[in-house]
């Protein structure tokens, strides 16, 4: 049996992260959660997840700082990132692809299977 | 602090440009609505244990209450200029207890603690109960997202300026707020909310509304940065009622 893929959720809304965790765990992923940018960087360093789900506005370093940090390390730059945010309208989506962002999900319109599909598209 | 906290703005409709205010209000409401939708979709489509389903329902209730508090505050702020508010003597410590009691279910559901500190001495302020309650609820709602898991959020009333003024503050113990973020928070404290976050997870709308409510009571709001968190407070005139007895 193949080892399940691991996903790191970096999200300051604990209940939103819990719901994402429920969805991903049901789909067979191993999920970890970091509540802010610093904890996210630490979790990426220590556990090197297969994929990252990232909110944009976070306490501490925001998502762009974190993406920049990931891109500056060769071993982390290839980790696919899915942005999940309430602020899709203000995101410079074209420039995000240069930071390893594979998909942007709008929290207000996404459905549970969108999250799973976005992650599976990159990993399977 | 003084300059920013004493800015007195009119109703929402009088803000130089209504658009940032509307964008900020929409943004702040979007977060709880999006969460409620996700939890509801989860209940509809997922197959979770009955305990998990109850937890999700509880989260929906508490999140909707948070959204409703915001809509109620928004409605209230548009009526600030319509009539004079009845200012009364408020037992600020008792009001702190009431706010803590009201928000305890929300804090408990987030594995956090909200408590009131200070002596038993009555600290009487001149204000409006409803508006002061809204300010403290706002500050406590905000603090919930910045408090560390092991640390409580503390509401405290104290008198200062030789007993002429009363300060009611909400202290969170969390990671230090970076100086650039703090500078933005202070700059926009009580002024028109920003379209994007002044403190993460917040457009500053709650602080703006609190500033409006404080102004309606001839008070002001302010903030203090600590190495391990922040205190947001409201200053009001002290009541002389006890001195007259």
Contacts between the chains, C-beta under 8 A, distances in Angstrom:
chain1	res1	chain2	res2	distance
A	12	B	145	6.6
A	12	B	200	6.6
A	12	B	201	5.7
A	13	B	31	6.9
A	13	B	35	6.6
A	13	B	201	7.4
A	14	B	110	6.3
A	15	B	35	5.9
A	15	B	39	7.5
A	15	B	59	5.0
A	15	B	63	6.9
A	15	B	110	7.9
A	16	B	34	7.7
A	16	B	35	5.3
A	16	B	38	6.6
A	18	B	59	7.9
A	19	B	35	7.5
A	19	B	38	5.0
A	19	B	39	5.8
A	19	B	42	5.6
A	19	B	56	7.6
A	22	B	42	6.2
A	22	B	46	6.4
A	22	B	48	6.7
A	22	B	52	7.3
A	23	B	42	7.0
A	23	B	46	7.2
A	26	B	46	6.5
A	26	B	47	7.9
A	36	B	175	7.3
A	38	B	175	7.4
A	57	B	196	7.9
A	57	B	197	5.0
A	57	B	200	4.7
A	57	B	201	6.3
A	58	B	200	5.6
A	59	B	145	7.6
A	59	B	146	6.6
A	59	B	174	7.8
A	59	B	175	6.7
A	59	B	200	4.9
A	59	B	201	7.3
A	60	B	175	6.4
A	60	B	178	7.2
A	60	B	200	7.9
A	62	B	200	7.0
A	86	B	27	6.9
A	86	B	30	5.0
A	86	B	31	5.6
A	86	B	34	5.8
A	87	B	27	7.4
A	87	B	196	7.7
A	90	B	195	7.9
A	90	B	196	6.7
A	107	B	30	7.9
A	107	B	31	7.8
A	107	B	34	4.2
A	107	B	35	7.9
A	107	B	38	7.2
A	108	B	30	5.8
A	108	B	33	7.1
A	108	B	34	4.5
A	108	B	37	7.2
A	110	B	38	7.8
A	111	B	41	6.2
A	112	B	38	7.5
A	112	B	41	5.6
A	112	B	42	6.4
A	112	B	45	5.9
A	112	B	46	7.1
